[in-house]
Amino acid sequence: MRYSKRAGLSSLPGRKVRLATAALLVATTFAACGGGGDDGDDDGGTPAAGGPKAPATVPELSDDPTTLSFVWFEWPPAQALEDFANAEYTKERPNVTIEVNTVPNANWHDAMFTQFAAQQTDFDIAILDSQHIGEAVTNGNILDITDFVNENIDVDAYDPYLLAAYGQYPQAETGQRDEDASLYGLPLLGDTWTMIYRKDLIGDEPPETWDEMIDTAQKCQDENPGVSGLAFHQANGSDAAAVTYNTVNGVYGGNLWNSADKQIEGVINDEAGQKAMDVLVNEMKPLTAKGSGNWFIDETNAAVAQGKACIAFQWIAAAGGLLDPAQSTLGTTEDEILDKLGFATLPTQDSDVVPLGGMGMHISAYVSESQQAEALNFMKWFEQEDIQKKWAAAGGVPSRTDAIQSPEFLEAGPFNQVYADSVARMRDMWNVPEYAKLIDIENTNVNAALNGAKSPEDALNDIAEQQQGVLDGGGGL
């Protein structure tokens, strides 16, 4: 997840939001539990056969005018992908127009899965969050591209975990790839959090531990009236509050679940998990601005750009606009802004983990064979080394190791080295068909704790009990 550093903070003024048709059905169809998430089997998420298999080679392509459509959520990388593909892919396929249709972030999952449920999509390629894959595979919504990947993609060119995270199901543990598992997608955009810090307020060297970071933020806040020590995601929507807690959980040595036993209760709310929730609510929250209890990407960026935060945490993909003088009070040039802003990998504490962001491309099982062929050809084209380097230079975050380590990527933005240094530290959430329900439970309860509606202990215990209920088949709500 990244985009041109000249793009907006996290939305593009004037860009038309092209709603996928099914987004209009979201409120009535899936609102009750935040989207489908129903597993297709009685054993709590064992994948079914999945969708049809893609051919091993790209079928004959049509020369007729063709639109290859994607669905994503509304943010600058969507425009970056559309611009990049229409500039570069059309050199190979001049009859093809790329269209990236977008919906609001909160409706992203439901806009796709409503159409999947109807077995008719107005998009050819779904850009799924890594945790959506299990639901899509279990319901047979996307193509199995294992044979295609084996014939056309140099899998050794990728960090094994990135290839697994953005396409494999069942998914491996963090840092691993099961070569016997099937692949249903390929990486589109990588991402993780970066720590953004005010060099002019706290110094050039970023804090190295989480405890040190909190102490530094407190000191900075005390010394700079009107500037909050921290800014981070707290909203009860998308995966905002949940990712924040999960990150702190990992830093303090906690685990979200025992994936082998599908056990959450007693794991997420163990001693380490309780410590993490206490730190988040009682040490970090007091260092945030008044009214920040529902902040997400836009609000965090605004706090940084307006000089109102000492330290912030943000997805790298959403940080590019911070360098735009038109959107910042920190300087009239990019260099002036960079004199005040530093970007670093996340501090460590009892463990050394960072959140996995990013997402992959997945072909709808419900489009014509000619559209599937074009989609396969696009994916083959996009994953080439030279194209991945061009994507990096255009503001994308690649997943091929050679592209991640290339000058085209590392010199394209001050936070790109952060991503390269973070790949080996990434940890994802639960990759199961019940993901949508699990994330809603966690967002709701973490947000409640951050806003004082629940105690940290009660919020975490409620998360554990309700999420376990989902995995055990009881719904959890």
VOTOR-791153 format. One record per residue (C-alpha): x, y, z; residue in three letters. Coordinates in Angstrom, 1 decimal. Example, Ala and Ser with C-alpha at 12.3 -4.5 7.8 and 13.67 -1.06 7.14 Angstrom:
2
u/v/w/res
12.3/-4.5/7.8/ALA .
13.7/-1.1/7.1/SER .
***
This chain:
477
u/v/w/res
0.0/0.0/0.0/MET .
1.7/3.1/-1.2/ARG .
1.3/5.9/-3.7/TYR .
2.9/8.9/-5.2/SER .
4.3/11.2/-2.6/LYS .
2.4/14.0/-4.4/ARG .
-0.9/12.3/-3.8/ALA .
-3.3/13.5/-1.2/GLY .
-3.1/12.7/2.5/LEU .
-5.5/9.8/2.1/SER .
-8.1/10.8/-0.4/SER .
-7.9/12.6/-3.7/LEU .
-10.0/15.8/-3.9/PRO .
-12.1/15.8/-7.1/GLY .
-11.7/12.1/-7.8/ARG .
-15.0/10.5/-8.5/LYS .
-15.9/7.6/-6.3/VAL .
-17.1/5.0/-8.7/ARG .
-19.3/2.8/-6.5/LEU .
-19.5/-0.9/-7.5/ALA .
-23.1/-1.7/-8.2/THR .
-23.5/-3.9/-5.2/ALA .
-22.3/-1.3/-2.7/ALA .
-25.9/0.1/-2.8/LEU .
-27.0/-3.1/-1.1/LEU .
-24.5/-3.1/1.7/VAL .
-26.6/-1.6/4.4/ALA .
-29.4/-4.1/4.1/THR .
-27.5/-7.1/3.1/THR .
-24.5/-7.4/5.4/PHE .
-24.7/-4.7/8.1/ALA .
-25.6/-7.0/10.9/ALA .
-22.2/-8.5/11.5/CYS .
-19.9/-6.5/9.3/GLY .
-20.1/-8.7/6.2/GLY .
-20.5/-12.3/5.3/GLY .
-17.8/-14.3/7.0/GLY .
-19.9/-17.4/7.1/ASP .
-17.7/-20.5/6.7/ASP .
-18.8/-23.0/4.1/GLY .
-18.2/-26.0/6.2/ASP .
-19.3/-27.4/9.6/ASP .
-15.8/-27.7/11.0/ASP .
-15.1/-24.0/11.6/GLY .
-13.4/-22.9/8.4/GLY .
-11.8/-25.8/6.6/THR .
-11.7/-24.6/3.0/PRO .
-14.0/-26.1/0.4/ALA .
-12.7/-26.9/-3.1/ALA .
-12.8/-23.2/-3.9/GLY .
-13.5/-21.6/-7.3/GLY .
-12.6/-23.0/-10.7/PRO .
-9.0/-23.5/-11.6/LYS .
-7.4/-21.0/-14.0/ALA .
-5.5/-22.4/-16.9/PRO .
-1.8/-22.8/-16.6/ALA .
-1.2/-20.5/-19.6/THR .
-2.9/-17.3/-20.7/VAL .
-5.7/-18.2/-23.2/PRO .
-5.9/-16.3/-26.5/GLU .
-6.6/-12.7/-25.9/LEU .
-9.2/-10.6/-27.7/SER .
-8.2/-7.7/-29.9/ASP .
-11.6/-6.0/-29.3/ASP .
-11.7/-2.9/-27.1/PRO .
-11.8/-4.2/-23.5/THR .
-12.1/-2.7/-20.1/THR .
-10.4/-4.6/-17.3/LEU .
-12.1/-3.5/-14.1/SER .
-10.9/-3.7/-10.5/PHE .
-12.7/-3.0/-7.2/VAL .
-10.9/-1.4/-4.3/TRP .
-11.6/1.2/-1.6/PHE .
-11.2/4.9/-2.2/GLU .
-7.7/6.1/-1.4/TRP .
-4.7/7.4/-3.4/PRO .
-3.2/4.0/-4.4/PRO .
-6.4/3.2/-6.3/ALA .
-5.8/6.2/-8.6/GLN .
-2.1/5.4/-8.7/ALA .
-2.8/1.9/-10.0/LEU .
-5.3/3.1/-12.6/GLU .
-2.9/5.8/-13.8/ASP .
0.1/3.4/-13.8/PHE .
-1.7/0.6/-15.6/ALA .
-3.2/2.8/-18.3/ASN .
0.2/4.3/-18.9/ALA .
2.2/1.1/-19.0/GLU .
0.0/-1.9/-19.6/TYR .
-1.5/-0.3/-22.7/THR .
1.9/-0.3/-24.3/LYS .
1.5/-4.1/-24.5/GLU .
-2.3/-4.1/-24.8/ARG .
-3.4/-0.9/-26.5/PRO .
-7.0/-2.1/-26.8/ASN .
-7.4/-2.4/-23.0/VAL .
-8.5/0.3/-20.6/THR .
-7.9/-0.2/-16.9/ILE .
-10.7/1.0/-14.5/GLU .
-10.3/0.9/-10.8/VAL .
-13.7/1.3/-9.2/ASN .
-13.8/2.4/-5.6/THR .
-16.1/2.4/-2.6/VAL .
-15.7/3.9/0.8/PRO .
-13.3/1.9/3.0/ASN .
-16.1/0.9/5.4/ALA .
-18.0/-0.7/2.5/ASN .
-15.1/-2.3/0.8/TRP .
-15.6/-5.9/2.0/HIS .
-19.4/-5.9/1.6/ASP .
-19.3/-4.3/-1.9/ALA .
-17.3/-7.3/-3.1/MET .
-19.0/-10.1/-1.2/PHE .
-22.5/-8.9/-1.9/THR .
-21.7/-9.4/-5.6/GLN .
-19.9/-12.7/-4.9/PHE .
-23.0/-14.0/-3.1/ALA .
-25.1/-13.1/-6.2/ALA .
-22.5/-14.9/-8.4/GLN .
-22.3/-12.0/-10.7/GLN .
-19.7/-9.2/-10.5/THR .
-19.2/-6.0/-12.3/ASP .
-15.5/-6.2/-11.6/PHE .
-12.9/-8.7/-13.0/ASP .
-10.2/-8.4/-10.4/ILE .
-11.1/-8.0/-6.7/ALA .
-8.4/-6.4/-4.5/ILE .
-8.8/-8.4/-1.3/LEU .
-7.3/-7.7/2.1/ASP .
-5.2/-10.7/3.0/SER .
-7.7/-11.7/5.6/GLN .
-10.6/-11.8/3.0/HIS .
-9.1/-14.7/1.1/ILE .
-10.4/-17.5/3.3/GLY .
-14.0/-16.3/2.9/GLU .
-13.6/-15.9/-0.9/ALA .
-12.0/-19.3/-1.3/VAL .
-14.4/-21.2/0.9/THR .
-17.4/-19.7/-1.0/ASN .
-15.8/-20.4/-4.4/GLY .
-15.7/-16.7/-5.4/ASN .
-12.2/-16.5/-6.9/ILE .
-10.1/-18.5/-9.3/LEU .
-7.5/-21.0/-8.1/ASP .
-4.4/-19.8/-9.9/ILE .
-1.9/-22.3/-8.6/THR .
-1.1/-23.9/-11.9/ASP .
-0.9/-20.5/-13.6/PHE .
1.5/-19.3/-10.9/VAL .
3.7/-22.4/-11.3/ASN .
4.0/-21.8/-15.0/GLU .
4.3/-18.1/-15.2/ASN .
5.6/-16.5/-11.9/ILE .
9.1/-16.8/-10.4/ASP .
8.0/-17.6/-6.9/VAL .
11.6/-17.6/-5.6/ASP .
11.7/-13.8/-6.4/ALA .
9.4/-13.1/-3.5/TYR .
9.7/-13.2/0.3/ASP .
7.8/-16.4/1.0/PRO .
5.5/-14.8/3.5/TYR .
4.4/-12.0/1.2/LEU .
3.5/-14.5/-1.5/LEU .
1.6/-16.5/1.0/ALA .
-0.1/-13.6/2.7/ALA .
-1.5/-12.1/-0.5/TYR .
-2.6/-15.3/-2.2/GLY .
-2.3/-18.5/-0.3/GLN .
-5.1/-20.5/1.4/TYR .
-5.0/-22.1/3.9/PRO .
-2.4/-19.5/4.9/GLN .
0.9/-20.3/6.6/ALA .
2.1/-19.0/9.9/GLU .
3.9/-15.6/9.7/THR .
7.2/-15.9/7.8/GLY .
6.3/-19.2/6.2/GLN .
4.8/-20.5/3.0/ARG .
3.2/-23.9/2.6/ASP .
4.1/-25.0/-0.9/GLU .
1.3/-27.6/-0.9/ASP .
-1.4/-25.0/-0.3/ALA .
-3.1/-23.4/-3.3/SER .
-2.7/-19.9/-4.5/LEU .
-5.7/-17.6/-5.3/TYR .
-4.0/-14.3/-5.8/GLY .
-0.7/-12.4/-6.4/LEU .
0.7/-9.4/-4.6/PRO .
-0.5/-6.0/-5.7/LEU .
0.6/-3.6/-2.9/LEU .
2.7/-4.3/0.2/GLY .
2.5/-2.2/3.4/ASP .
3.2/-1.9/7.1/THR .
3.2/0.9/9.7/TRP .
5.9/3.5/9.9/THR .
6.6/5.6/13.0/MET .
6.5/9.3/12.1/ILE .
8.3/11.5/14.5/TYR .
9.1/15.2/14.8/ARG .
12.9/15.5/14.5/LYS .
12.7/19.2/15.5/ASP .
10.9/18.3/18.7/LEU .
12.4/15.0/19.9/ILE .
15.7/14.8/18.0/GLY .
17.0/13.0/15.0/ASP .
17.2/9.6/16.7/GLU .
13.8/7.8/17.0/PRO .
13.0/5.9/20.2/PRO .
14.1/2.2/19.9/GLU .
11.7/0.6/22.4/THR .
7.9/1.0/22.9/TRP .
8.4/2.1/26.5/ASP .
11.0/4.7/25.4/GLU .
8.6/5.9/22.7/MET .
5.8/6.5/25.3/ILE .
8.2/8.4/27.6/ASP .
9.5/10.5/24.6/THR .
5.9/11.3/23.5/ALA .
5.0/12.3/27.1/GLN .
8.0/14.6/27.4/LYS .
7.3/16.1/24.0/CYS .
3.7/16.8/24.9/GLN .
4.7/18.4/28.2/ASP .
7.2/20.7/26.5/GLU .
5.0/21.7/23.5/ASN .
1.6/23.0/24.5/PRO .
-1.0/22.3/21.8/GLY .
0.9/19.3/20.4/VAL .
-0.2/15.8/21.4/SER .
2.4/13.2/22.2/GLY .
0.8/10.5/19.9/LEU .
-1.5/10.1/17.0/ALA .
-2.8/6.7/15.9/PHE .
-5.8/4.8/14.6/HIS .
-8.7/4.4/17.1/GLN .
-11.8/4.2/15.0/ALA .
-14.5/1.5/15.2/ASN .
-14.5/0.8/11.5/GLY .
-12.5/-1.1/8.9/SER .
-9.7/-2.6/10.9/ASP .
-8.5/0.6/12.6/ALA .
-8.7/0.1/16.3/ALA .
-8.1/-3.7/16.0/ALA .
-4.8/-3.2/14.1/VAL .
-3.6/-0.8/16.7/THR .
-4.3/-3.2/19.6/TYR .
-2.9/-6.1/17.7/ASN .
0.3/-4.2/17.0/THR .
0.8/-3.3/20.7/VAL .
-0.2/-6.9/21.6/ASN .
2.6/-8.2/19.4/GLY .
5.2/-5.7/20.7/VAL .
4.6/-6.8/24.3/TYR .
4.9/-10.5/23.4/GLY .
1.3/-11.4/23.1/GLY .
-0.5/-13.6/20.5/ASN .
-3.9/-13.2/18.9/LEU .
-4.8/-16.9/18.9/TRP .
-3.5/-20.4/18.7/ASN .
-4.2/-21.0/15.0/SER .
-3.6/-24.7/15.1/ALA .
-6.3/-25.2/17.8/ASP .
-8.5/-22.2/16.7/LYS .
-8.2/-21.0/20.3/GLN .
-8.6/-17.3/21.1/ILE .
-10.0/-17.3/24.6/GLU .
-7.1/-17.5/27.1/GLY .
-4.6/-16.5/24.4/VAL .
-5.4/-12.9/23.4/ILE .
-6.4/-12.1/27.0/ASN .
-3.5/-13.7/28.7/ASP .
-1.0/-11.7/30.8/GLU .
0.8/-10.3/27.8/ALA .
-2.5/-9.4/26.1/GLY .
-3.8/-7.6/29.2/GLN .
-0.5/-5.7/29.5/LYS .
-0.8/-4.6/25.9/ALA .
-4.4/-3.3/26.4/MET .
-3.4/-1.5/29.6/ASP .
-0.5/0.2/27.8/VAL .
-2.7/1.2/24.9/LEU .
-5.6/2.6/27.0/VAL .
-3.8/3.9/30.1/ASN .
-0.5/5.0/28.7/GLU .
-0.9/5.8/25.0/MET .
-4.5/7.1/24.9/LYS .
-3.8/10.0/27.4/PRO .
-1.2/11.2/24.9/LEU .
-3.6/11.7/22.1/THR .
-5.7/14.7/21.2/ALA .
-9.1/15.4/22.6/LYS .
-11.7/13.9/20.3/GLY .
-9.3/11.4/18.7/SER .
-11.3/8.4/19.7/GLY .
-12.6/7.8/16.2/ASN .
-9.4/8.7/14.2/TRP .
-8.3/6.7/11.3/PHE .
-6.0/7.4/8.3/ILE .
-7.2/10.9/7.4/ASP .
-7.3/12.3/10.9/GLU .
-3.9/10.9/11.8/THR .
-2.3/12.4/8.7/ASN .
-4.0/15.7/9.4/ALA .
-2.6/15.9/12.9/ALA .
0.9/15.3/11.5/VAL .
0.6/17.7/8.6/ALA .
-0.7/20.4/10.9/GLN .
2.1/20.0/13.4/GLY .
-0.1/18.7/16.2/LYS .
1.5/15.4/17.0/ALA .
5.0/14.5/18.2/CYS .
4.9/10.8/17.1/ILE .
2.3/9.1/14.9/ALA .
1.8/5.7/13.5/PHE .
0.5/5.3/9.9/GLN .
0.4/2.9/7.0/TRP .
3.2/3.7/4.6/ILE .
0.7/3.6/1.8/ALA .
-1.1/6.5/3.4/ALA .
1.9/8.7/4.3/ALA .
2.9/10.1/0.9/GLY .
0.8/13.2/1.1/GLY .
2.6/14.3/4.3/LEU .
5.4/15.5/2.0/LEU .
3.1/17.8/0.0/ASP .
3.6/21.5/1.0/PRO .
0.1/22.3/-0.2/ALA .
-1.2/20.0/2.6/GLN .
1.2/20.8/5.3/SER .
2.0/23.5/7.8/THR .
5.5/22.1/8.4/LEU .
7.2/23.7/5.4/GLY .
6.8/25.3/2.0/THR .
9.0/22.7/0.3/THR .
9.4/19.0/0.7/GLU .
12.9/19.5/2.0/ASP .
11.6/21.8/4.7/GLU .
9.0/19.2/5.7/ILE .
11.7/16.5/5.9/LEU .
13.8/18.7/8.1/ASP .
11.0/18.2/10.7/LYS .
9.6/14.8/9.9/LEU .
11.4/11.5/10.4/GLY .
10.2/8.0/9.4/PHE .
11.4/4.9/11.2/ALA .
10.5/1.3/11.7/THR .
8.3/0.5/14.7/LEU .
10.1/0.3/18.1/PRO .
10.5/-3.2/19.7/THR .
9.8/-4.2/23.2/GLN .
9.3/-7.8/24.4/ASP .
8.9/-8.9/20.8/SER .
9.9/-7.6/17.3/ASP .
6.8/-7.5/15.1/VAL .
5.0/-5.1/12.8/VAL .
1.6/-5.3/11.2/PRO .
1.2/-6.8/7.8/LEU .
-0.7/-4.5/5.5/GLY .
-1.2/-4.6/1.7/GLY .
-3.3/-6.7/-0.5/MET .
-3.4/-8.9/-3.5/GLY .
-5.2/-9.3/-6.9/MET .
-7.8/-12.0/-7.2/HIS .
-9.9/-12.9/-10.3/ILE .
-13.6/-13.2/-10.0/SER .
-15.0/-16.6/-10.7/ALA .
-18.1/-15.0/-12.3/TYR .
-16.7/-13.1/-15.3/VAL .
-16.4/-14.3/-18.9/SER .
-13.5/-16.4/-20.1/GLU .
-12.2/-13.6/-22.2/SER .
-12.1/-11.3/-19.1/GLN .
-10.4/-14.0/-17.0/GLN .
-7.8/-14.3/-19.8/ALA .
-7.2/-10.6/-19.8/GLU .
-6.9/-10.6/-16.0/ALA .
-4.4/-13.4/-16.0/LEU .
-2.4/-11.6/-18.6/ASN .
-2.4/-8.4/-16.5/PHE .
-1.2/-10.3/-13.5/MET .
1.6/-12.0/-15.4/LYS .
2.7/-8.6/-16.8/TRP .
2.4/-6.8/-13.5/PHE .
4.6/-9.3/-11.6/GLU .
7.6/-9.0/-13.9/GLN .
10.8/-7.6/-12.4/GLU .
11.0/-4.5/-14.6/ASP .
7.3/-3.7/-14.2/ILE .
7.5/-4.1/-10.4/GLN .
10.4/-1.6/-10.4/LYS .
8.4/0.8/-12.5/LYS .
5.5/0.4/-10.2/TRP .
7.9/1.2/-7.3/ALA .
9.2/4.3/-9.1/ALA .
5.6/5.4/-9.7/ALA .
4.8/5.2/-5.9/GLY .
3.8/1.6/-5.5/GLY .
5.1/-0.8/-2.9/VAL .
6.3/-4.0/-4.6/PRO .
6.6/-7.5/-3.2/SER .
9.3/-8.9/-5.3/ARG .
12.6/-8.9/-3.3/THR .
14.6/-7.5/-6.2/ASP .
12.1/-4.6/-6.6/ALA .
12.0/-3.9/-2.9/ILE .
15.8/-3.6/-2.8/GLN .
16.0/-1.6/-6.0/SER .
17.0/2.1/-6.1/PRO .
13.8/2.7/-8.0/GLU .
11.9/1.8/-4.7/PHE .
14.3/2.8/-2.0/LEU .
14.9/6.3/-3.5/GLU .
11.3/7.0/-4.3/ALA .
10.3/8.0/-0.7/GLY .
11.8/8.5/2.7/PRO .
9.6/5.7/4.2/PHE .
10.4/3.0/1.6/ASN .
13.5/1.9/3.5/GLN .
11.2/1.4/6.5/VAL .
9.1/-1.1/4.5/TYR .
12.2/-2.9/3.2/ALA .
13.5/-3.2/6.8/ASP .
10.1/-4.4/8.1/SER .
9.3/-7.3/5.8/VAL .
10.9/-9.9/8.0/ALA .
9.0/-8.6/11.1/ARG .
5.5/-8.7/9.7/MET .
2.6/-10.4/11.5/ARG .
-0.9/-10.8/10.1/ASP .
-4.2/-11.5/11.8/MET .
-6.5/-14.5/11.5/TRP .
-6.9/-15.7/7.9/ASN .
-10.2/-17.6/8.2/VAL .
-13.6/-17.2/6.6/PRO .
-14.9/-15.7/9.8/GLU .
-12.5/-12.8/9.6/TYR .
-15.2/-10.1/9.0/ALA .
-17.0/-11.1/12.3/LYS .
-13.7/-11.3/14.2/LEU .
-12.6/-7.9/13.1/ILE .
-15.9/-6.2/14.0/ASP .
-15.8/-7.7/17.5/ILE .
-12.3/-6.4/18.1/GLU .
-12.8/-3.0/16.6/ASN .
-15.9/-2.4/18.7/THR .
-14.4/-3.4/22.0/ASN .
-11.0/-1.8/21.5/VAL .
-12.7/1.4/20.5/ASN .
-15.0/1.2/23.5/ALA .
-11.9/0.8/25.8/ALA .
-10.2/3.8/24.2/LEU .
-13.3/5.9/24.6/ASN .
-13.9/4.9/28.2/GLY .
-17.0/2.9/27.6/ALA .
-15.4/-0.3/28.9/LYS .
-12.5/-1.0/31.1/SER .
-9.4/-2.4/29.3/PRO .
-9.8/-5.8/31.1/GLU .
-13.5/-6.1/30.3/ASP .
-13.0/-5.1/26.7/ALA .
-10.3/-7.7/26.2/LEU .
-12.2/-10.4/27.9/ASN .
-15.3/-9.6/25.8/ASP .
-13.1/-9.8/22.6/ILE .
-11.8/-13.2/23.7/ALA .
-15.2/-14.6/24.6/GLU .
-17.1/-13.3/21.5/GLN .
-14.4/-14.2/19.0/GLN .
-14.1/-17.7/20.4/GLN .
-17.9/-18.0/20.0/GLY .
-17.5/-17.2/16.3/VAL .
-14.8/-19.8/15.8/LEU .
-16.9/-22.3/17.8/ASP .
-19.9/-21.7/15.5/GLY .
-22.0/-19.8/18.0/GLY .
-21.9/-16.4/16.2/GLY .
-20.0/-14.6/19.0/GLY .
-22.4/-11.6/19.0/LEU .
***
